[in-house]
């Protein structure tokens, strides 16, 4: 294929593929519902206090094929939705396992042999990510919600420590981490009160200073962004998305998330 200098132009920034993860009831669904004109692909029950959500019929999105069919519908059909929300990756994962087992004629993901079943799932995770990218390239904001888990990290050059990560198998997590533009860890910040019980110091979490969305990687949690965002934005019920969108717009004014 022949190129000319006229073919070279300034690359335009794309809308981010954003992963938001955290403990239950932290407000992930409420946050995503504040995005512009969202439609939810619900892989689990749990919208909780988030009301008036536009969503695909839940009985049709409880399989891997159903989730991909919903993504395909949004890509091929004309609509007014600006945001697609997958709720959640952690509940999509067993659907990917089930789909892999059906095609591999296995009863369980473990029946493939040690670790082999999880490797087989990666093809379908990549297909899912490709679908998300297609929606992003069509002009949709893509939000992937997920649960958190505490994982033991055992580095070869330091002492072991615990870390919050997305609740996914490590192989699937590697794909999601690589292909996402933002990974935000939503969590509360407890105020620790120190008291004395005889000679023993007792620490007690007695108050919550606020919910925050952490956007830069730290030893205690996984996070990521490609936009030079601040370490944290507010993760409040009323303005969490607005604060997040404003932080991105400050760095990349051409990216409109509001």
C-alpha positions as a Markdown table, in Angstrom:
| # | Residue | x | y | z |
|---|---|---|---|---|
| 1 | Unk | 0.0 | 0.0 | 0.0 |
| 2 | Unk | 1.4 | 3.4 | -1.1 |
| 3 | Unk | 1.3 | 6.4 | 1.3 |
| 4 | Unk | 1.8 | 10.1 | 0.6 |
| 5 | Unk | 2.6 | 12.9 | 3.0 |
| 6 | Unk | -1.0 | 14.1 | 2.5 |
| 7 | Unk | -2.1 | 10.9 | 4.3 |
| 8 | Unk | -0.3 | 11.9 | 7.5 |
| 9 | Unk | -2.4 | 14.1 | 9.8 |
| 10 | Unk | -2.7 | 14.8 | 13.5 |
| 11 | Unk | -4.2 | 11.8 | 15.3 |
| 12 | Unk | -7.4 | 12.6 | 17.1 |
| 13 | Unk | -7.9 | 11.3 | 20.7 |
| 14 | Unk | -10.5 | 8.6 | 21.2 |
| 15 | Unk | -13.1 | 8.2 | 23.9 |
| 16 | Unk | -11.7 | 6.2 | 26.7 |
| 17 | Unk | -12.6 | 2.6 | 27.6 |
| 18 | Unk | -13.0 | 3.0 | 31.3 |
| 19 | Unk | -13.0 | 0.3 | 34.0 |
| 20 | Unk | -14.5 | 1.2 | 37.4 |
| 21 | Unk | -14.1 | -1.4 | 40.1 |
| 22 | Unk | -14.6 | -1.5 | 43.9 |
| 23 | Unk | -16.4 | -3.2 | 46.8 |
| 24 | Unk | -20.1 | -3.9 | 46.7 |
| 25 | Unk | -22.5 | -0.9 | 47.2 |
| 26 | Unk | -19.8 | 1.7 | 46.7 |
| 27 | Unk | -21.8 | 3.4 | 44.0 |
| 28 | Unk | -20.4 | 2.0 | 40.7 |
| 29 | Unk | -23.8 | 1.7 | 39.0 |
| 30 | Unk | -24.9 | 5.1 | 40.2 |
| 31 | Unk | -21.7 | 6.6 | 38.9 |
| 32 | Unk | -22.2 | 5.0 | 35.4 |
| 33 | Unk | -25.8 | 6.1 | 35.4 |
| 34 | Unk | -24.7 | 9.7 | 35.5 |
| 35 | Unk | -22.8 | 9.3 | 32.1 |
| 36 | Unk | -24.5 | 10.8 | 29.0 |
| 37 | Unk | -27.5 | 8.7 | 27.8 |
| 38 | Unk | -26.4 | 5.4 | 29.2 |
| 39 | Unk | -27.7 | 1.9 | 28.3 |
| 40 | Unk | -26.8 | -1.0 | 30.6 |
| 41 | Unk | -25.9 | -4.5 | 29.6 |
| 42 | Unk | -26.7 | -6.2 | 32.9 |
| 43 | Unk | -24.8 | -9.4 | 33.6 |
| 44 | Unk | -26.0 | -9.5 | 37.2 |
| 45 | Unk | -28.7 | -8.2 | 39.6 |
| 46 | Unk | -27.5 | -5.3 | 41.6 |
| 47 | Unk | -28.6 | -1.9 | 40.2 |
| 48 | Unk | -29.8 | -1.2 | 43.8 |
| 49 | Unk | -30.6 | 2.5 | 44.3 |
| 50 | Unk | -30.0 | 3.5 | 40.7 |
| 51 | Unk | -33.4 | 4.1 | 39.3 |
| 52 | Unk | -34.8 | 4.5 | 35.8 |
| 53 | Unk | -31.9 | 2.7 | 34.0 |
| 54 | Unk | -32.3 | 2.0 | 30.4 |
| 55 | Unk | -31.1 | -1.6 | 29.9 |
| 56 | Unk | -31.4 | -4.6 | 27.6 |
| 57 | Unk | -33.8 | -7.3 | 28.9 |
| 58 | Unk | -31.8 | -9.0 | 31.7 |
| 59 | Unk | -32.9 | -12.5 | 30.7 |
| 60 | Unk | -31.3 | -12.0 | 27.3 |
| 61 | Unk | -27.9 | -10.8 | 28.6 |
| 62 | Unk | -27.1 | -13.6 | 31.1 |
| 63 | Unk | -25.0 | -15.5 | 28.6 |
| 64 | Unk | -21.8 | -14.6 | 26.7 |
| 65 | Unk | -23.6 | -14.8 | 23.4 |
| 66 | Unk | -26.4 | -12.5 | 24.7 |
| 67 | Unk | -23.9 | -9.9 | 25.8 |
| 68 | Unk | -22.1 | -9.9 | 22.5 |
| 69 | Unk | -25.5 | -9.8 | 20.7 |
| 70 | Unk | -26.3 | -6.6 | 22.7 |
| 71 | Unk | -23.0 | -5.1 | 21.7 |
| 72 | Unk | -23.6 | -6.0 | 18.1 |
| 73 | Unk | -27.1 | -4.4 | 18.2 |
| 74 | Unk | -25.6 | -1.1 | 19.5 |
| 75 | Unk | -23.0 | -1.2 | 16.7 |
| 76 | Unk | -25.3 | -2.0 | 13.8 |
| 77 | Unk | -28.5 | -0.1 | 14.7 |
| 78 | Unk | -29.2 | 3.6 | 14.9 |
| 79 | Unk | -30.0 | 4.8 | 18.4 |
| 80 | Unk | -29.5 | 7.8 | 20.7 |
| 81 | Unk | -27.5 | 6.2 | 23.4 |
| 82 | Unk | -24.1 | 7.8 | 24.0 |
| 83 | Unk | -22.8 | 5.4 | 26.7 |
| 84 | Unk | -22.8 | 1.6 | 27.1 |
| 85 | Unk | -22.2 | 0.1 | 30.6 |
| 86 | Unk | -21.3 | -3.5 | 31.2 |
| 87 | Unk | -22.4 | -4.4 | 34.7 |
| 88 | Unk | -20.2 | -6.3 | 35.6 |
| 89 | Unk | -17.0 | -7.9 | 34.2 |
| 90 | Unk | -16.9 | -10.1 | 37.3 |
| 91 | Unk | -20.3 | -11.6 | 36.4 |
| 92 | Unk | -19.5 | -11.8 | 32.7 |
| 93 | Unk | -16.5 | -14.0 | 33.6 |
| 94 | Unk | -18.5 | -17.2 | 34.5 |
| 95 | Unk | -20.5 | -16.6 | 31.3 |
| 96 | Unk | -17.2 | -16.7 | 29.3 |
| 97 | Unk | -16.3 | -19.9 | 31.1 |
| 98 | Unk | -19.7 | -21.5 | 30.3 |
| 99 | Unk | -19.4 | -20.5 | 26.7 |
| 100 | Unk | -15.9 | -22.0 | 26.5 |
| 101 | Unk | -17.0 | -25.2 | 28.1 |
| 102 | Unk | -20.0 | -25.5 | 25.7 |
| 103 | Unk | -17.7 | -25.1 | 22.6 |
| 104 | Unk | -15.1 | -27.4 | 24.1 |
| 105 | Unk | -17.6 | -30.1 | 25.2 |
| 106 | Unk | -16.5 | -29.8 | 28.9 |
| 107 | Unk | -18.5 | -29.8 | 32.1 |
| 108 | Unk | -16.2 | -27.4 | 33.9 |
| 109 | Unk | -13.4 | -24.9 | 33.0 |
| 110 | Unk | -11.1 | -27.1 | 35.1 |
| 111 | Unk | -11.8 | -30.1 | 32.9 |
| 112 | Unk | -9.5 | -28.7 | 30.2 |
| 113 | Unk | -6.5 | -29.5 | 32.3 |
| 114 | Unk | -4.4 | -27.4 | 34.6 |
| 115 | Unk | -4.8 | -23.8 | 33.5 |
| 116 | Unk | -5.7 | -24.7 | 29.9 |
| 117 | Unk | -9.4 | -23.8 | 30.2 |
| 118 | Unk | -8.6 | -20.2 | 31.3 |
| 119 | Unk | -6.2 | -19.9 | 28.3 |
| 120 | Unk | -9.1 | -21.1 | 26.0 |
| 121 | Unk | -11.3 | -18.2 | 27.3 |
| 122 | Unk | -8.9 | -15.5 | 26.2 |
| 123 | Unk | -10.2 | -15.8 | 22.6 |
| 124 | Unk | -13.6 | -14.8 | 23.8 |
| 125 | Unk | -12.4 | -12.1 | 26.1 |
| 126 | Unk | -10.5 | -10.6 | 23.1 |
| 127 | Unk | -13.7 | -10.8 | 21.0 |
| 128 | Unk | -15.6 | -8.9 | 23.8 |
| 129 | Unk | -12.9 | -6.2 | 24.0 |
| 130 | Unk | -13.0 | -5.9 | 20.2 |
| 131 | Unk | -16.7 | -5.3 | 20.4 |
| 132 | Unk | -16.2 | -2.6 | 23.1 |
| 133 | Unk | -13.6 | -0.9 | 20.8 |
| 134 | Unk | -16.0 | -1.0 | 17.9 |
| 135 | Unk | -18.6 | 0.9 | 20.0 |
| 136 | Unk | -15.9 | 3.3 | 21.2 |
| 137 | Unk | -14.9 | 4.0 | 17.5 |
| 138 | Unk | -18.6 | 4.5 | 16.7 |
| 139 | Unk | -18.6 | 7.3 | 19.2 |
| 140 | Unk | -19.9 | 5.7 | 22.4 |
| 141 | Unk | -18.4 | 6.0 | 25.9 |
| 142 | Unk | -17.6 | 2.5 | 27.2 |
| 143 | Unk | -17.8 | 1.8 | 30.9 |
| 144 | Unk | -16.9 | -1.6 | 32.3 |
| 145 | Unk | -17.9 | -2.1 | 36.0 |
| 146 | Unk | -16.3 | -4.8 | 38.1 |
| 147 | Unk | -15.9 | -6.0 | 41.7 |
| 148 | Unk | -12.7 | -5.8 | 43.7 |
| 149 | Unk | -10.7 | -8.5 | 45.5 |
| 150 | Unk | -7.7 | -8.5 | 47.7 |
| 151 | Unk | -4.8 | -10.3 | 46.1 |
| 152 | Unk | -1.5 | -11.3 | 47.6 |
| 153 | Unk | 1.5 | -10.0 | 45.7 |
| 154 | Unk | 4.8 | -11.8 | 46.1 |
| 155 | Unk | 7.5 | -9.8 | 44.3 |
| 156 | Unk | 10.9 | -11.4 | 43.8 |
| 157 | Unk | 12.7 | -8.4 | 45.2 |
| 158 | Unk | 10.6 | -7.4 | 48.1 |
| 159 | Unk | 8.3 | -8.6 | 50.9 |
| 160 | Unk | 4.8 | -9.9 | 50.1 |
| 161 | Unk | 1.9 | -7.5 | 50.4 |
| 162 | Unk | -1.8 | -7.3 | 49.8 |
| 163 | Unk | -3.4 | -5.3 | 46.9 |
| 164 | Unk | -6.8 | -4.5 | 45.6 |
| 165 | Unk | -7.4 | -5.7 | 42.1 |
| 166 | Unk | -10.2 | -6.3 | 39.7 |
| 167 | Unk | -12.0 | -9.6 | 40.5 |
| 168 | Unk | -11.0 | -11.6 | 37.4 |
| 169 | Unk | -8.8 | -14.5 | 36.6 |
| 170 | Unk | -5.3 | -13.2 | 36.1 |
| 171 | Unk | -5.2 | -14.0 | 32.4 |
| 172 | Unk | -8.4 | -12.2 | 31.6 |
| 173 | Unk | -7.3 | -9.4 | 33.9 |
| 174 | Unk | -4.2 | -8.9 | 31.8 |
| 175 | Unk | -6.3 | -8.4 | 28.7 |
| 176 | Unk | -8.6 | -5.9 | 30.3 |
| 177 | Unk | -5.7 | -4.0 | 31.9 |
| 178 | Unk | -3.8 | -3.8 | 28.6 |
| 179 | Unk | -6.8 | -2.7 | 26.5 |
| 180 | Unk | -8.5 | -0.2 | 28.8 |
| 181 | Unk | -7.6 | 3.5 | 28.9 |
| 182 | Unk | -8.6 | 4.2 | 32.5 |
| 183 | Unk | -8.9 | 1.9 | 35.5 |
| 184 | Unk | -10.5 | 3.6 | 38.5 |
| 185 | Unk | -10.6 | 2.1 | 41.9 |
| 186 | Unk | -13.6 | 3.3 | 43.9 |
| 187 | Unk | -13.2 | 3.1 | 47.7 |
| 188 | Unk | -13.9 | 4.8 | 51.0 |
| 189 | Unk | -11.3 | 6.4 | 53.1 |
| 190 | Unk | -11.8 | 5.5 | 56.8 |
| 191 | Unk | -10.7 | 7.7 | 59.6 |
| 192 | Unk | -8.6 | 5.5 | 61.9 |
| 193 | Unk | -8.9 | 6.2 | 65.6 |
| 194 | Unk | -6.1 | 5.0 | 67.8 |
| 195 | Unk | -6.8 | 4.1 | 71.5 |
| 196 | Unk | -5.0 | 2.3 | 74.3 |
| 197 | Unk | -6.2 | -0.9 | 75.8 |
| 198 | Unk | -3.7 | -1.3 | 78.6 |
| 199 | Unk | -0.3 | -1.5 | 76.9 |
| 200 | Unk | -1.9 | -2.5 | 73.6 |
| 201 | Unk | -2.7 | 0.0 | 70.8 |
| 202 | Unk | -6.1 | -0.5 | 69.3 |
| 203 | Unk | -7.0 | 0.9 | 65.9 |
| 204 | Unk | -10.7 | 1.4 | 64.9 |
| 205 | Unk | -12.3 | 2.7 | 61.7 |
| 206 | Unk | -14.9 | 5.1 | 63.2 |
| 207 | Unk | -15.8 | 7.4 | 60.3 |
| 208 | Unk | -15.8 | 7.7 | 56.5 |
| 209 | Unk | -14.1 | 10.8 | 55.1 |
| 210 | Unk | -15.6 | 10.3 | 51.7 |
| 211 | Unk | -15.8 | 8.1 | 48.6 |
| 212 | Unk | -13.0 | 8.6 | 46.1 |
| 213 | Unk | -12.1 | 7.3 | 42.7 |
| 214 | Unk | -8.4 | 6.5 | 42.5 |
| 215 | Unk | -6.9 | 6.9 | 39.1 |
| 216 | Unk | -3.2 | 6.3 | 39.4 |
| 217 | Unk | -1.6 | 3.0 | 40.3 |
| 218 | Unk | -0.3 | 2.5 | 43.9 |
| 219 | Unk | 1.1 | -0.5 | 45.7 |
| 220 | Unk | -2.2 | -0.9 | 47.6 |
| 221 | Unk | -4.4 | -1.0 | 44.5 |
| 222 | Unk | -4.5 | -1.3 | 40.8 |
| 223 | Unk | -5.3 | 1.8 | 38.8 |
| 224 | Unk | -4.4 | 3.3 | 35.4 |
| 225 | Unk | -5.0 | 6.2 | 33.1 |
| 226 | Unk | -3.5 | 7.5 | 29.9 |
| 227 | Unk | -4.5 | 11.1 | 30.4 |
| 228 | Unk | -2.3 | 12.4 | 33.2 |
| 229 | Unk | -5.3 | 12.6 | 35.5 |
| 230 | Unk | -5.0 | 13.5 | 39.2 |
| 231 | Unk | -4.6 | 10.8 | 41.8 |
| 232 | Unk | -8.2 | 11.0 | 42.9 |
| 233 | Unk | -11.6 | 12.5 | 42.0 |
| 234 | Unk | -14.7 | 12.7 | 44.2 |
| 235 | Unk | -17.0 | 9.6 | 43.9 |
| 236 | Unk | -20.1 | 11.2 | 45.3 |
| 237 | Unk | -23.6 | 10.1 | 44.5 |
| 238 | Unk | -24.6 | 13.3 | 42.9 |
| 239 | Unk | -21.5 | 14.5 | 41.0 |
| 240 | Unk | -19.1 | 11.6 | 40.7 |
| 241 | Unk | -19.3 | 11.4 | 36.9 |
| 242 | Unk | -19.2 | 15.2 | 36.5 |
| 243 | Unk | -15.9 | 15.4 | 38.5 |
| 244 | Unk | -14.4 | 12.5 | 36.6 |
| 245 | Unk | -15.4 | 14.0 | 33.2 |
| 246 | Unk | -14.1 | 17.5 | 34.2 |
| 247 | Unk | -10.7 | 15.9 | 35.0 |
| 248 | Unk | -10.4 | 14.3 | 31.6 |
| 249 | Unk | -11.7 | 17.4 | 29.8 |
| 250 | Unk | -9.0 | 19.5 | 31.5 |
| 251 | Unk | -6.3 | 17.3 | 30.0 |
| 252 | Unk | -8.0 | 16.5 | 26.6 |
| 253 | Unk | -10.6 | 19.3 | 25.8 |
| 254 | Unk | -11.6 | 17.5 | 22.6 |
| 255 | Unk | -12.9 | 14.5 | 24.6 |
| 256 | Unk | -16.5 | 15.2 | 25.6 |
| 257 | Unk | -17.8 | 13.1 | 28.4 |
| 258 | Unk | -20.6 | 15.4 | 29.6 |
